């Protein structure tokens, strides 16, 4: 008698688990954007990237690719940052996405923003490239993002005290306009190099 009850209970639990798995899979396949939103709200950015990527594969929309890049950055995983940020920067609509994001940020709940979406993406891409050891690509990415994009890779260089990377970034920064921010970054890098 006990074996029958135990067997029935195990079959019921297995059936419920299978049903939950089917519902989860269907939710992911039918509406990856809502799954990505749920994952973002719970802080599971690694899985949110997967869901957003599925949505991007469905639509091919640059906005969905931007979401992949943003979730990749928030996940802190360099493979996501390198993959999606680079794809985003090469997308034909990258300029439109930057303009839309900058517009959304300006005058929002945080007041006037002091950053630029372009610099945000290129800065994180350059920092990930630094961590991957591809300093030349990192310099190119930082240049493409403008002076704000240099901040993240300079922090990476500072943390690692990488002299050769500091020298490459120094030469690139010296070519930029000599604003207060650039001068400060040069001062930081000169202490390392």
C-alpha positions in Angstrom: 0.0 0.0 0.0 2.8 2.4 0.9 4.5 1.7 -2.4 1.4 2.6 -4.3 1.0 6.0 -2.5 4.7 6.8 -2.9 4.6 5.9 -6.6 1.5 8.0 -7.1 3.1 10.9 -5.3 6.3 10.7 -7.4 4.3 10.5 -10.6 2.2 13.6 -9.6 5.4 15.5 -8.7 7.0 14.6 -12.0 3.9 15.6 -13.9 3.8 18.9 -12.1 7.4 19.5 -12.8 7.0 18.6 -16.5 3.9 20.9 -16.7 5.9 23.8 -15.1 8.8 23.2 -17.6 6.4 23.3 -20.5 4.8 26.5 -19.3 8.2 28.1 -18.8 9.4 27.0 -22.2 6.3 28.2 -23.9 6.5 31.6 -22.1 10.1 31.9 -23.2 9.4 31.1 -26.8 6.2 33.0 -27.2 7.1 36.1 -25.3 10.8 36.4 -24.7 10.5 40.2 -23.9 8.3 39.6 -20.9 10.6 36.8 -19.7 13.5 39.3 -20.1 11.6 41.9 -18.1 10.9 39.4 -15.3 14.5 38.4 -15.2 15.7 42.0 -15.1 13.3 42.7 -12.2 14.8 39.8 -10.3 18.4 40.8 -11.1 19.0 37.7 -13.3 20.7 39.7 -16.1 22.5 36.7 -17.5 19.3 35.0 -18.4 17.7 38.3 -19.4 20.4 38.5 -22.1 19.3 35.1 -23.4 15.7 36.2 -23.5 16.4 39.5 -25.1 18.7 37.8 -27.6 15.8 35.5 -28.6 13.6 38.6 -29.1 16.3 40.2 -31.2 16.5 37.1 -33.3 12.8 37.3 -33.9 12.7 41.0 -34.8 16.2 42.1 -35.8 15.3 45.4 -34.2 18.2 47.6 -32.9 16.2 48.4 -29.8 16.2 44.7 -28.9 19.9 44.5 -29.5 20.4 47.5 -27.3 18.6 45.7 -24.6 20.9 42.7 -25.0 23.9 45.0 -24.7 22.5 46.7 -21.6 21.6 43.4 -19.9 25.0 42.1 -20.9 26.7 45.1 -19.2 24.5 44.6 -16.1 25.3 40.9 -16.0 29.0 41.8 -15.7 30.0 39.0 -18.0 32.6 40.0 -20.6 31.4 37.5 -23.1 28.0 39.2 -23.2 29.5 42.7 -23.3 31.9 41.9 -26.1 29.3 40.1 -28.1 26.3 42.4 -27.9 28.0 45.8 -27.5 30.1 45.1 -30.5 27.1 44.0 -32.5 25.2 47.1 -31.4 28.0 49.5 -32.3 28.2 48.0 -35.8 24.4 48.1 -36.3 23.1 50.5 -38.9 20.6 52.1 -36.5 23.2 52.6 -33.7 23.1 56.4 -34.1 19.3 56.4 -33.9 19.4 54.2 -30.8 21.9 56.6 -29.2 19.8 59.6 -30.0 16.6 58.0 -28.6 18.4 56.8 -25.4 20.0 60.2 -24.8 16.6 61.9 -25.3 15.0 59.5 -22.8 17.7 60.2 -20.3 17.7 64.0 -20.5 15.4 65.8 -18.1 14.2 62.5 -16.5 13.8 61.8 -12.8 17.5 62.1 -12.3 17.6 65.6 -13.8 19.9 66.5 -16.6 22.1 63.5 -17.4 25.8 63.9 -17.8 26.5 60.9 -19.9 25.9 59.8 -23.4 24.6 56.4 -24.4 27.3 56.1 -27.1 30.0 56.6 -24.5 28.3 54.2 -22.1 28.3 51.4 -24.7 31.7 52.1 -26.1 33.2 52.6 -22.6 32.0 49.2 -21.3 33.1 47.6 -24.6 36.5 49.1 -24.2 36.8 48.0 -20.6 35.8 44.4 -21.5 38.3 44.4 -24.3 41.0 45.6 -21.8 40.1 42.7 -19.5 40.3 40.4 -22.5 43.8 41.7 -23.3 42.9 43.3 -26.6 44.3 46.8 -25.8 44.4 48.0 -29.4 40.7 47.3 -29.9 40.0 48.9 -26.5 41.7 52.1 -27.6 39.7 52.1 -30.9 36.4 51.5 -29.0 37.2 54.3 -26.5 38.1 56.7 -29.4 34.8 55.9 -31.1 32.8 56.6 -27.9 34.4 60.0 -27.2 36.1 61.2 -24.1 33.6 59.8 -21.7 34.2 56.3 -23.1 37.8 56.4 -21.8 36.8 56.4 -18.1 35.9 52.7 -17.8 39.0 51.4 -19.5 41.2 53.8 -17.6 39.7 52.4 -14.3 40.5 48.8 -15.6 44.1 49.8 -16.4 44.4 51.5 -13.0 43.1 48.4 -11.2 45.6 46.2 -13.0 48.4 48.7 -13.1 49.0 47.7 -16.7 51.9 49.8 -18.0 51.7 48.9 -21.7 48.0 49.5 -21.8 48.5 52.8 -19.9 51.0 54.0 -22.5 48.6 53.1 -25.4 45.7 54.9 -23.8 48.0 57.9 -23.0 48.9 58.4 -26.6 45.2 58.1 -27.6 44.1 60.6 -24.9 46.8 63.1 -25.9 45.1 63.2 -29.3 41.7 64.1 -27.8 40.7 67.7 -27.0 42.3 68.8 -23.7 39.2 69.1 -21.5 39.4 68.8 -17.7 38.3 65.2 -17.8 40.9 64.2 -20.4 43.6 66.0 -18.4 42.6 64.1 -15.3 42.6 60.8 -17.1 46.1 61.6 -18.5 47.3 62.4 -15.0 46.0 59.0 -13.7 47.7 57.1 -16.6 51.0 58.9 -16.3 51.3 57.6 -12.7 51.1 54.1 -14.0 53.1 54.4 -17.2 
